[in-house]
Amino acid sequence: MRPDDCHNPGLHDLALALADTKSCNRLPPAEGKFPTEAMAAFCFDGTWQELRSNGATVLSFTSPKEIAPDCALIHRKISSWELWRSG
């Protein structure tokens, strides 16, 4: 079951499916959030055709709040301005 505010739960599912058991703790848990604009970086040995479930190492997980904590506020202000301008 996904939280209602997940924008694309398929990406979260994919990240969890790719992550090996040693590095999966770098990702939000299945019941957690993988926010819009979040990024997970992986590495694996081999070709794309050889990639299997739990076959990649999670190098990093970055959420938008870690990059720009006030980004959501800026987005709300821009959206409000666009609505006013088009109104």
Secondary structure, 3 states (H helix, E strand, C coil): CCCCCCCCHHHHHHHHHHECCCCHHHCCCCCCCCCCCCEEEEECCCCHHHCCCCCEEEEEEECHHHHCCCHHHHHHHHHHHHHHHHC
